[in-house]
Amino acid sequence: MAQVGVPSVQSTAFAEMLLESGLITGEQLELARAAKARTGSHIDEILVSQGMVAPEALRSVMARSWALPVLDLHTEHHDSEFMHRWSGQMMVAENWMPLRREPDGTVVVATARIPDAERRAHIEWMIGARARFGVATSWDIRNLALHVFRAEIADEAANELFRQNPELSARIVFSRGQKIGLIALLLVGVIALVIWPAYVVIALIAVISVVFFAGTLFKFLVAMRGAKFDVVERVSAAQVAALPDSELPVYTVLVPVFREANIVGQLVENLGSIDWPAEKLEVLILIEEEDTLTRDALMKASPPPNFHVITIGKGAPQTKPRACNVGLFFATGDFLVIYDAEDTPDPDQLKKAYIAFRRGGDKTVCVQASLNYFNADENVLTRMFTLEYSYWFDYMLAGLDAADLPIPLGGTSNHFRTSALIELGGWDPYNVTEDADLGIRASAMGYRVGVVNSTTMEEANTSIPNFVRQRSRWIKGYMQTSLVHARRPGQLIREIGVRRFLSFALLIAGTPATFLGVLPLYIVTIFTAFIPAAVLGQFFPVWLLWICLINFIIGNSVMVYLSMMGPYKRGTFSLILWALLNPIYWILHSIASYKALWQLLTKPHYWEKTEHGLTAQTSGGAAS
């Protein structure tokens, strides 16, 4: 169970000591006792999380109550080499840390739990010496662990998945077999192009046409199934209200931020509205070491006591999943959710997700909330962005779930069962769409991903260059995920079955392939429409031109129709006609796909930064 301050000694003497110290008033103590009766949390956790008592002041009272000295781990001498004899993760989990060995052989140990006889015996057995205890807060211990074990934590966050199973990590872009296969294919293609140029071009156009048709047909069939079955986990307001606080576990919120100084203050307000007892809510803000502007901006926003900054040490790759893995190292919640800096989740989202987990059982590893955009009507791009996400979350994910197919997770508002997430190996820091990859790995291990009826409001991209940067990263990540799981197709088929494997191929591999084919297909279609058939017939078979034209019309009509479906469930009917611009919207995706392909070859692990805070609107709907 997460501890914000030092664990409480539940006794009248302790309460009297708090009152005598002048740290709290009688009224505050009664409020804390009432919250304890309601939530089951310790009084010290409640006092700190509600901002009634500073952790340092409470630590002093706890030290007096335990008759132990206070250890200020910011200034207390510690022997890093000595501390490395034990696991930093074990120390964080057990809330104690050996600092140094004294000349007389005793070991100075910081503890955030009362060192009763059982605890003393356990710790002295671990260190193999007599312990001299001092009091520190659990976050003092975590911060010291982050400092002392920084290199180990950074290395584990970046490379643990690779060490456990190299084939599942995108650290290696192309396996040896893939390199040989691709080189052989290119050589055959070049030779064929020299000998039979016309036939090669015809075959290439035919393949592009087939891939485009297969990709759009798959999305149409899945979305139609999603329209028939409302498989979203429905949790009513009455069910949320009936959930007693005493039954709620500790919940960890991870918020990876990088160069978000302009909006991080808003983050404090957005997450501050979450309906979950503060003493059971652990918010970890993950900030890169060199990002001092964001850290300073967060401090100016005066975050609540249950908000904690985790500094991500320098290292490669510098990606969101690496930061999340560091956060996972320190997370103590039974459940965990990821939010982006600009997110505004429904206040009751955590409670709805928790109820969905209880219904789904142990095999439900993740519950995905929907995303929507508070600036949907700002410009044409934000409207198209919103149409796309409405169709994806309301129809596509529902269809995948109804058909029991692998669900690629979104990058935010993913709620996890923490123990299952650790079993999966966390996120792949070398994959720039770590969420999609994690969804496939979860499916391979027999876990289920659910969808819950809750929404997180985000900022839709307002800028085309920013949009292309974002989409190129997403498409590159789909390419990485495809390459990773294509290394062992036979094993993947045995793990998830032929039907799920084909779904993976059509969705994860098919999406970038479809976007790569958009521009060539559009160009051939334009030639077919405006150049006489007699002229084109000298270069291409008429049947191929007709197939491309029909494919263009049918494929785009299908995607326009699917985009029009999205607004119906959400009641945003004013967006429907904007779906007619979907063919133009896909041109942007195609441009992004070629950028993604180039980056896959030149800098595969580079995290293309998406700028936030560019909108003129706020989550409340007003112009800023």
C-alpha positions as CSV (number, residue, x, y, z in Angstrom):
1,M,0.0,0.0,0.0
2,A,1.4,3.4,-1.0
3,Q,2.6,5.6,1.8
4,V,2.8,9.3,1.3
5,G,4.4,10.0,4.6
6,V,5.7,7.8,7.4
7,P,3.4,4.9,8.3
8,S,1.2,5.8,11.3
9,V,1.2,4.3,14.8
10,Q,-2.5,3.9,15.4
11,S,-2.7,4.9,19.0
12,T,-4.2,7.6,21.2
13,A,-0.7,8.6,22.3
14,F,0.3,9.3,18.7
15,A,-2.9,11.5,18.2
16,E,-2.2,13.3,21.4
17,M,1.4,13.9,20.4
18,L,0.2,15.5,17.1
19,L,-2.1,17.8,19.0
20,E,0.6,18.7,21.6
21,S,3.1,19.5,18.8
22,G,0.7,22.0,17.4
23,L,0.8,20.3,14.0
24,I,-2.9,19.8,13.8
25,T,-6.0,21.1,15.5
26,G,-8.6,19.0,17.1
27,E,-11.0,19.7,14.2
28,Q,-8.3,18.4,11.7
29,L,-7.8,15.3,13.8
30,E,-11.5,14.6,13.7
31,L,-11.6,15.1,10.0
32,A,-8.7,12.7,9.6
33,R,-10.4,10.1,11.8
34,A,-13.6,10.4,9.8
35,A,-11.6,9.9,6.5
36,K,-9.8,6.9,8.1
37,A,-13.2,5.3,9.0
38,R,-14.4,6.0,5.4
39,T,-11.3,4.9,3.4
40,G,-9.4,2.6,5.7
41,S,-6.2,4.7,5.2
42,H,-3.9,5.6,8.0
43,I,-4.2,8.9,9.7
44,D,-0.7,10.1,8.8
45,E,-1.4,9.3,5.1
46,I,-4.6,11.4,5.3
47,L,-3.0,14.3,7.1
48,V,-0.2,14.5,4.5
49,S,-2.4,13.9,1.4
50,Q,-4.8,16.5,2.5
51,G,-2.0,19.0,3.1
52,M,-2.8,19.4,6.8
53,V,0.8,18.4,7.8
54,A,4.1,18.5,5.9
55,P,5.8,15.1,5.6
56,E,8.9,16.5,7.3
57,A,7.0,17.7,10.3
58,L,5.1,14.4,10.6
59,R,8.4,12.5,10.4
60,S,9.7,14.4,13.4
61,V,6.6,13.3,15.4
62,M,6.9,9.8,14.3
63,A,10.6,9.8,15.4
64,R,9.5,11.0,18.8
65,S,6.8,8.3,19.0
66,W,9.3,5.6,18.0
67,A,12.1,7.1,20.1
68,L,14.4,7.2,17.1
69,P,16.5,9.9,15.5
70,V,15.3,11.7,12.3
71,L,17.5,11.0,9.2
72,D,17.4,13.7,6.6
73,L,18.4,11.7,3.5
74,H,19.2,14.9,1.6
75,T,22.2,15.6,3.9
76,E,22.8,12.3,5.7
77,H,26.1,10.6,4.6
78,H,25.6,7.4,2.7
79,D,28.0,4.9,1.1
80,S,26.8,4.2,-2.4
81,E,29.2,1.3,-2.9
82,F,27.9,-0.3,0.3
83,M,24.3,0.3,-0.7
84,H,24.7,-1.5,-4.0
85,R,25.1,-4.8,-2.2
86,W,21.3,-4.9,-2.1
87,S,18.5,-4.4,-4.6
88,G,17.2,-0.8,-4.8
89,Q,13.8,-2.1,-5.9
90,M,13.6,-4.3,-2.8
91,M,14.5,-1.3,-0.6
92,V,11.8,0.8,-2.2
93,A,9.2,-2.0,-1.8
94,E,10.0,-2.6,1.8
95,N,10.6,1.0,2.8
96,W,14.0,0.8,4.4
97,M,17.5,1.5,3.2
98,P,21.0,0.8,4.6
99,L,23.1,3.9,4.4
100,R,26.5,3.0,5.7
101,R,28.5,0.8,8.0
102,E,29.8,2.4,11.1
103,P,33.3,1.7,12.6
104,D,31.8,-0.5,15.3
105,G,30.2,-2.7,12.6
106,T,26.6,-1.5,13.0
107,V,24.7,-0.4,9.9
108,V,22.7,2.9,9.8
109,V,19.3,2.1,8.4
110,A,16.6,4.5,7.3
111,T,13.1,3.2,7.8
112,A,9.7,4.4,7.0
113,R,8.1,1.7,9.1
114,I,8.2,1.2,12.8
115,P,11.1,-1.2,13.4
116,D,9.3,-3.7,15.7
117,A,10.9,-6.9,16.6
118,E,9.9,-8.8,13.5
119,R,11.0,-5.9,11.1
120,R,14.3,-5.5,13.0
121,A,15.0,-9.2,12.7
122,H,14.2,-9.2,9.0
123,I,16.4,-6.2,8.2
124,E,19.4,-7.4,10.4
125,W,19.2,-10.8,8.7
126,M,19.3,-9.1,5.3
127,I,22.3,-6.8,6.1
128,G,24.1,-9.4,8.2
129,A,24.8,-7.0,11.0
130,R,23.2,-5.1,13.9
131,A,21.1,-2.1,12.7
132,R,20.9,1.4,14.1
133,F,17.6,2.8,12.9
134,G,16.6,6.3,12.0
135,V,13.3,7.7,10.6
136,A,12.8,8.8,7.0
137,T,9.7,9.2,4.9
138,S,9.0,6.6,2.2
139,W,9.5,9.3,-0.5
140,D,12.9,10.2,1.1
141,I,13.9,6.6,0.5
142,R,12.5,6.5,-3.0
143,N,14.4,9.7,-4.0
144,L,17.6,8.4,-2.5
145,A,17.2,5.2,-4.4
146,L,16.7,7.1,-7.6
147,H,19.9,9.0,-6.9
148,V,22.0,6.0,-5.8
149,F,20.7,3.5,-8.3
150,R,20.2,6.0,-11.1
151,A,22.3,4.1,-13.6
152,E,20.8,0.7,-12.8
153,I,17.2,2.1,-13.0
154,A,17.9,3.9,-16.3
155,D,19.5,0.7,-17.7
156,E,16.7,-1.5,-16.6
157,A,14.1,0.9,-17.9
158,A,15.8,0.9,-21.3
159,N,17.0,-2.6,-21.7
160,E,15.3,-5.1,-19.4
161,L,12.8,-6.3,-22.1
162,F,15.6,-6.7,-24.5
163,R,17.6,-8.8,-22.0
164,Q,14.6,-10.9,-21.1
165,N,13.5,-11.6,-24.7
166,P,15.5,-9.9,-27.5
167,E,13.1,-11.0,-30.2
168,L,10.3,-8.9,-28.6
169,S,12.4,-5.7,-28.5
170,A,12.6,-3.1,-31.2
171,R,16.1,-2.3,-30.2
172,I,17.2,-4.4,-33.2
173,V,15.3,-2.9,-36.1
174,F,15.9,-5.7,-38.6
175,S,16.8,-9.3,-37.6
176,R,19.5,-11.1,-39.5
177,G,16.9,-13.1,-41.4
178,Q,14.9,-9.9,-42.2
179,K,18.0,-8.2,-43.5
180,I,18.9,-11.1,-45.8
181,G,15.3,-11.3,-47.0
182,L,15.0,-7.6,-47.7
183,I,18.4,-7.5,-49.5
184,A,17.4,-10.5,-51.6
185,L,14.0,-9.0,-52.4
186,L,15.6,-5.7,-53.5
187,L,18.2,-7.4,-55.7
188,V,15.5,-9.5,-57.4
189,G,13.4,-6.4,-57.8
190,V,16.2,-4.3,-59.3
191,I,17.1,-7.1,-61.7
192,A,13.5,-7.6,-62.7
193,L,13.1,-3.9,-63.2
194,V,16.0,-3.8,-65.6
195,I,14.8,-6.8,-67.6
196,W,11.0,-6.3,-67.5
197,P,10.4,-2.7,-66.4
198,A,6.8,-2.6,-67.5
199,Y,5.8,-5.8,-65.8
200,V,7.5,-4.8,-62.6
201,V,5.6,-1.5,-62.5
202,I,2.3,-3.3,-63.3
203,A,2.9,-5.8,-60.6
204,L,3.8,-3.1,-58.1
205,I,0.7,-1.1,-58.8
206,A,-1.4,-4.3,-58.5
207,V,0.1,-5.1,-55.1
208,I,-0.5,-1.5,-53.9
209,S,-4.1,-1.8,-55.1
210,V,-4.7,-5.1,-53.3
211,V,-3.1,-3.9,-50.1
212,F,-5.2,-0.7,-50.1
213,F,-8.4,-2.7,-50.8
214,A,-7.6,-5.3,-48.1
215,G,-6.8,-2.7,-45.5
216,T,-9.9,-0.7,-46.0
217,L,-12.1,-3.8,-46.3
218,F,-10.8,-5.1,-43.0
219,K,-11.5,-1.8,-41.2
220,F,-15.0,-1.7,-42.7
221,L,-15.9,-5.2,-41.6
222,V,-14.5,-4.7,-38.1
223,A,-16.2,-1.4,-37.7
224,M,-19.5,-2.8,-38.9
225,R,-19.2,-5.5,-36.2
226,G,-18.5,-2.9,-33.7
227,A,-21.6,-1.0,-34.7
228,K,-23.7,-4.1,-34.0
229,F,-22.3,-4.9,-30.6
230,D,-21.9,-2.4,-27.9
231,V,-19.1,-4.2,-26.1
232,V,-17.9,-1.2,-24.1
233,E,-18.0,-2.0,-20.4
234,R,-20.9,0.1,-19.2
235,V,-20.5,1.4,-15.6
236,S,-23.3,3.5,-14.4
237,A,-23.1,6.6,-12.2
238,A,-25.1,4.7,-9.6
239,Q,-22.6,1.9,-9.5
240,V,-19.8,4.4,-9.1
241,A,-21.6,6.1,-6.3
242,A,-22.2,2.7,-4.5
243,L,-18.5,2.0,-4.5
244,P,-17.2,2.5,-0.9
245,D,-13.9,4.4,-0.5
246,S,-12.8,1.7,2.0
247,E,-12.7,-0.9,-0.8
248,L,-10.6,1.2,-3.1
249,P,-7.0,0.1,-3.6
250,V,-4.0,2.4,-4.2
251,Y,-4.0,3.8,-7.8
252,T,-0.9,5.1,-9.5
253,V,-1.1,7.8,-12.1
254,L,1.9,8.1,-14.5
255,V,2.3,11.4,-16.4
256,P,5.4,11.5,-18.6
257,V,6.1,15.1,-19.6
258,F,8.8,16.5,-21.8
259,R,9.1,20.2,-22.7
260,E,5.6,20.9,-21.5
261,A,6.2,24.0,-19.4
262,N,3.4,25.9,-21.1
263,I,0.7,23.4,-20.1
264,V,2.0,21.6,-17.0
265,G,0.3,24.0,-14.7
266,Q,-3.0,23.0,-16.3
267,L,-2.1,19.4,-15.6
268,V,-2.3,19.9,-11.8
269,E,-5.9,21.3,-12.2
270,N,-7.0,18.6,-14.6
271,L,-5.8,15.6,-12.5
272,G,-6.8,17.4,-9.2
273,S,-10.5,16.7,-10.1
274,I,-10.1,12.9,-10.2
275,D,-12.6,11.3,-7.8
276,W,-10.4,9.0,-5.8
277,P,-9.3,9.4,-2.1
278,A,-6.1,11.5,-2.2
279,E,-4.4,9.2,0.4
280,K,-4.9,6.3,-2.1
281,L,-3.9,8.2,-5.2
282,E,-0.2,8.3,-6.2
283,V,0.5,10.8,-9.0
284,L,4.0,10.4,-10.5
285,I,5.1,13.2,-12.8
286,L,8.0,11.8,-14.9
287,I,10.3,14.6,-16.0
288,E,13.6,14.2,-17.9
289,E,16.7,15.3,-16.0
290,E,17.5,18.2,-18.4
291,D,14.0,19.5,-18.6
292,T,14.3,22.2,-15.8
293,L,11.7,24.5,-17.4
294,T,8.9,21.9,-17.0
295,R,10.0,21.1,-13.5
296,D,10.1,24.7,-12.5
297,A,6.7,25.3,-14.0
298,L,5.2,22.4,-12.1
299,M,6.6,23.6,-8.8
300,K,5.1,27.1,-9.5
301,A,1.7,25.4,-9.9
302,S,1.9,24.2,-6.3
303,P,0.9,20.5,-6.9
304,P,-0.9,18.7,-4.0
305,P,1.2,16.6,-1.6
306,N,0.3,13.3,-3.4
307,F,1.9,14.6,-6.6
308,H,5.6,13.5,-6.8
309,V,8.3,14.3,-9.4
310,I,10.4,11.4,-10.6
311,T,13.5,12.6,-12.4
312,I,14.4,10.5,-15.4
313,G,18.2,10.2,-15.6
314,K,19.9,10.8,-18.9
315,G,20.1,7.8,-21.2
316,A,19.1,6.4,-24.5
317,P,16.7,6.0,-26.0
318,Q,15.0,9.2,-24.6
319,T,11.4,8.0,-25.1
320,K,8.1,8.1,-23.4
321,P,8.1,4.3,-22.7
322,R,11.5,4.5,-21.0
323,A,10.2,7.2,-18.7
324,C,7.1,5.1,-18.0
325,N,9.3,2.1,-17.1
326,V,11.1,4.3,-14.5
327,G,7.6,5.2,-13.2
328,L,6.7,1.6,-13.0
329,F,9.8,0.9,-10.9
330,F,8.5,3.3,-8.2
331,A,4.7,2.7,-8.6
332,T,3.1,1.1,-5.5
333,G,-0.5,1.1,-6.7
334,D,-2.4,-2.1,-7.5
335,F,-3.6,-0.4,-10.6
336,L,-1.9,2.2,-12.8
337,V,-3.0,4.6,-15.5
338,I,-1.1,6.8,-18.0
339,Y,-2.1,10.3,-18.9
340,D,-0.5,12.9,-21.1
341,A,0.2,16.4,-19.9
342,E,-2.8,17.9,-21.7
343,D,-5.3,15.3,-20.7
344,T,-8.6,16.0,-18.8
345,P,-10.1,12.6,-17.8
346,D,-13.6,12.2,-16.6
347,P,-13.5,12.6,-12.8
348,D,-15.0,9.2,-12.2
349,Q,-12.8,7.4,-14.8
350,L,-10.6,5.6,-12.2
351,K,-13.6,4.2,-10.4
352,K,-15.2,3.0,-13.7
353,A,-12.0,1.3,-14.7
354,Y,-11.7,-0.3,-11.3
355,I,-15.2,-1.7,-11.5
356,A,-14.4,-2.9,-15.1
357,F,-11.3,-4.7,-13.8
358,R,-13.4,-6.4,-11.0
359,R,-15.9,-7.6,-13.6
360,G,-13.3,-8.7,-16.1
361,G,-11.3,-10.8,-13.7
362,D,-7.5,-11.5,-13.6
363,K,-7.2,-12.0,-17.4
364,T,-8.1,-8.3,-18.0
365,V,-4.7,-6.6,-18.1
366,C,-5.9,-3.2,-19.4
367,V,-9.0,-1.1,-19.6
368,Q,-8.9,1.6,-22.3
369,A,-10.9,4.8,-22.0
370,S,-12.0,6.7,-25.0
371,L,-10.4,9.9,-26.2
372,N,-12.1,13.0,-27.5
373,Y,-11.0,16.6,-28.3
374,F,-12.0,19.8,-26.6
375,N,-10.9,21.8,-29.6
376,A,-12.7,19.7,-32.3
377,D,-14.2,22.7,-34.1
378,E,-11.0,24.9,-34.1
379,N,-10.1,24.2,-37.7
380,V,-10.4,21.7,-40.5
381,L,-7.5,19.5,-39.2
382,T,-9.0,19.3,-35.7
383,R,-12.3,18.3,-37.1
384,M,-10.8,15.5,-39.2
385,F,-8.7,14.4,-36.2
386,T,-11.9,14.1,-34.1
387,L,-13.8,12.2,-36.8
388,E,-11.0,9.7,-37.0
389,Y,-10.9,9.1,-33.3
390,S,-14.6,8.9,-32.9
391,Y,-14.7,6.1,-35.5
392,W,-11.7,4.4,-33.9
393,F,-12.9,4.3,-30.3
394,D,-16.6,3.9,-30.9
395,Y,-16.6,1.4,-33.7
396,M,-13.1,-0.1,-34.5
397,L,-12.1,-1.0,-30.9
398,A,-15.6,-2.3,-30.2
399,G,-15.4,-4.5,-33.3
400,L,-12.0,-5.8,-32.4
401,D,-13.2,-6.6,-28.9
402,A,-16.4,-8.2,-30.2
403,A,-14.4,-10.4,-32.5
404,D,-11.8,-11.2,-29.8
405,L,-9.0,-9.8,-31.8
406,P,-5.8,-8.1,-30.5
407,I,-6.4,-4.4,-29.6
408,P,-3.6,-2.0,-30.1
409,L,-3.6,0.3,-27.1
410,G,-3.8,4.1,-27.2
411,G,-1.0,6.1,-25.8
412,T,-3.0,7.6,-23.0
413,S,-5.9,6.7,-20.6
414,N,-4.7,3.1,-20.5
415,H,-5.5,1.6,-17.1
416,F,-3.4,-1.5,-16.1
417,R,-3.4,-4.2,-13.5
418,T,0.1,-3.4,-12.3
419,S,1.2,-7.0,-11.5
420,A,0.2,-8.1,-15.1
421,L,2.0,-5.1,-16.6
422,I,5.2,-6.1,-14.8
423,E,4.7,-9.7,-16.0
424,L,4.5,-8.4,-19.6
425,G,7.9,-6.7,-19.1
426,G,6.5,-3.1,-19.1
427,W,6.9,-1.0,-22.2
428,D,9.5,-1.4,-25.0
429,P,11.5,1.9,-24.9
430,Y,12.8,1.3,-28.4
431,N,9.3,1.1,-29.9
432,V,7.9,4.5,-30.6
433,T,4.3,3.1,-30.5
434,E,4.9,1.1,-27.3
435,D,1.2,1.0,-26.7
436,A,0.3,-0.9,-29.9
437,D,3.2,-3.3,-29.2
438,L,2.1,-3.9,-25.6
439,G,-1.5,-4.8,-26.9
440,I,-0.1,-7.5,-29.1
441,R,2.2,-8.9,-26.4
442,A,-0.8,-9.0,-24.0
443,S,-2.8,-10.9,-26.5
444,A,0.0,-13.4,-27.0
445,M,0.1,-14.1,-23.3
446,G,-3.7,-14.7,-23.2
447,Y,-4.6,-11.4,-21.6
448,R,-7.7,-9.3,-22.5
449,V,-8.0,-5.6,-23.2
450,G,-11.3,-4.0,-22.4
451,V,-12.9,-0.7,-23.2
452,V,-14.8,1.4,-20.6
453,N,-17.5,4.1,-21.0
454,S,-15.3,7.0,-19.9
455,T,-13.7,9.8,-21.9
456,T,-10.5,11.7,-21.6
457,M,-10.4,15.1,-23.3
458,E,-7.3,15.9,-25.3
459,E,-5.9,18.6,-27.5
460,A,-6.4,17.8,-31.2
461,N,-3.5,18.8,-33.5
462,T,-4.0,22.2,-35.0
463,S,-0.9,22.4,-37.1
464,I,-0.2,20.3,-40.2
465,P,3.6,20.1,-39.6
466,N,2.9,19.0,-36.0
467,F,0.4,16.5,-37.3
468,V,2.9,15.0,-39.8
469,R,5.5,14.7,-37.0
470,Q,3.0,12.9,-34.7
471,R,1.7,10.6,-37.4
472,S,5.1,9.7,-38.8
473,R,6.1,8.5,-35.3
474,W,2.9,6.5,-34.9
475,I,3.3,4.9,-38.4
476,K,7.0,4.2,-37.7
477,G,6.0,2.5,-34.5
478,Y,3.5,0.3,-36.4
479,M,6.3,-0.6,-38.8
480,Q,8.6,-1.5,-35.8
481,T,5.9,-3.6,-34.2
482,S,5.3,-5.4,-37.5
483,L,9.0,-6.2,-37.8
484,V,9.3,-7.3,-34.2
485,H,6.5,-9.8,-34.4
486,A,7.3,-10.9,-37.9
487,R,10.6,-12.4,-36.6
488,R,8.7,-15.3,-35.2
489,P,5.4,-15.7,-37.2
490,G,5.1,-19.4,-36.5
491,Q,5.3,-18.9,-32.8
492,L,3.0,-15.9,-32.9
493,I,0.4,-17.9,-34.8
494,R,0.7,-20.7,-32.2
495,E,0.2,-18.2,-29.4
496,I,-2.7,-16.1,-30.8
497,G,-4.1,-18.3,-33.6
498,V,-4.4,-17.8,-37.3
499,R,-7.4,-15.4,-37.1
500,R,-5.8,-13.0,-34.7
501,F,-2.5,-13.2,-36.6
502,L,-4.3,-12.1,-39.8
503,S,-5.9,-9.3,-37.8
504,F,-2.5,-8.2,-36.6
505,A,-1.1,-8.3,-40.1
506,L,-4.0,-6.3,-41.6
507,L,-4.1,-3.7,-38.9
508,I,-0.6,-3.3,-37.6
509,A,1.3,-4.1,-40.8
510,G,-1.5,-3.1,-43.2
511,T,-2.0,0.4,-41.9
512,P,1.5,1.7,-42.9
513,A,1.3,-0.3,-46.1
514,T,-2.0,1.3,-46.9
515,F,-0.8,4.8,-46.3
516,L,2.4,4.2,-48.3
517,G,0.1,3.1,-51.2
518,V,-2.2,6.2,-51.0
519,L,-0.1,8.6,-53.1
520,P,0.8,6.1,-55.8
521,L,-2.8,5.0,-56.1
522,Y,-4.0,8.5,-56.2
523,I,-1.5,9.4,-58.9
524,V,-2.6,6.4,-61.1
525,T,-6.2,7.3,-60.5
526,I,-5.7,10.9,-61.6
527,F,-3.9,9.7,-64.8
528,T,-6.7,7.3,-65.5
529,A,-9.4,10.0,-65.1
530,F,-7.7,12.7,-67.2
531,I,-5.5,10.9,-69.7
532,P,-7.3,9.1,-72.6
533,A,-7.4,5.3,-72.2
534,A,-5.8,4.8,-75.6
535,V,-2.7,6.7,-74.4
536,L,-2.4,4.9,-71.0
537,G,-3.2,1.6,-72.6
538,Q,0.2,1.8,-74.3
539,F,1.9,1.5,-70.9
540,F,-0.6,-0.2,-68.6
541,P,-3.3,-2.8,-69.1
542,V,-6.8,-1.3,-69.1
543,W,-8.0,-3.9,-66.5
544,L,-5.4,-2.6,-64.1
545,L,-6.4,1.0,-64.6
546,W,-10.0,0.1,-64.0
547,I,-9.1,-1.8,-60.8
548,C,-7.2,1.2,-59.5
549,L,-10.1,3.6,-60.3
550,I,-12.7,1.3,-58.7
551,N,-10.5,0.7,-55.7
552,F,-9.9,4.4,-55.3
553,I,-13.7,5.1,-55.4
554,I,-14.7,2.2,-53.2
555,G,-11.9,2.5,-50.7
556,N,-12.3,6.2,-50.1
557,S,-16.1,5.9,-50.0
558,V,-15.8,3.3,-47.3
559,M,-13.5,5.5,-45.2
560,V,-15.7,8.5,-45.7
561,Y,-18.7,6.4,-44.6
562,L,-16.8,5.1,-41.5
563,S,-15.8,8.7,-40.6
564,M,-19.4,9.8,-40.9
565,M,-20.4,7.0,-38.4
566,G,-18.3,8.4,-35.6
567,P,-20.3,11.6,-34.8
568,Y,-23.6,9.6,-34.4
569,K,-22.7,8.0,-31.1
570,R,-21.2,11.2,-29.7
571,G,-23.9,13.5,-31.0
572,T,-21.5,15.8,-32.9
573,F,-23.6,15.9,-36.0
574,S,-22.0,19.1,-37.2
575,L,-18.9,17.1,-38.1
576,I,-20.6,14.6,-40.4
577,L,-20.1,16.4,-43.7
578,W,-16.5,17.1,-42.9
579,A,-15.9,13.4,-43.5
580,L,-16.0,14.1,-47.2
581,L,-12.5,15.5,-46.9
582,N,-11.1,12.2,-45.7
583,P,-9.3,11.5,-49.1
584,I,-7.3,14.7,-48.6
585,Y,-6.7,13.8,-44.9
586,W,-5.2,10.5,-46.1
587,I,-2.7,12.4,-48.2
588,L,-1.3,13.8,-45.0
589,H,-1.1,10.3,-43.7
590,S,0.7,9.1,-46.8
591,I,3.3,11.9,-46.5
592,A,3.8,11.0,-42.9
593,S,4.2,7.3,-43.9
594,Y,7.1,8.1,-46.2
595,K,8.8,10.2,-43.5
596,A,8.2,7.2,-41.1
597,L,9.8,4.8,-43.6
598,W,12.9,7.1,-44.0
599,Q,13.2,7.5,-40.2
600,L,12.9,3.7,-39.7
601,L,16.0,3.3,-41.9
602,T,18.0,6.3,-40.6
603,K,16.9,6.9,-36.9
604,P,14.5,4.2,-35.9
605,H,14.4,5.0,-32.2
606,Y,14.1,8.8,-32.5
607,W,11.0,10.1,-30.6
608,E,9.4,12.8,-32.8
609,K,8.1,15.3,-30.3
610,T,4.5,16.4,-30.6
611,E,4.0,20.0,-29.5
612,H,1.1,20.6,-27.1
613,G,-0.5,23.8,-26.0
614,L,-0.9,25.2,-29.6
615,T,-4.6,25.5,-29.4
616,A,-6.5,28.8,-28.7
617,Q,-9.1,26.8,-26.8
618,T,-9.2,25.2,-23.4
619,S,-10.7,22.0,-22.1
620,G,-13.6,24.1,-20.8
621,G,-14.4,25.1,-24.4
622,A,-13.5,28.8,-24.2
623,A,-10.8,30.6,-26.1
624,S,-7.6,31.1,-24.2
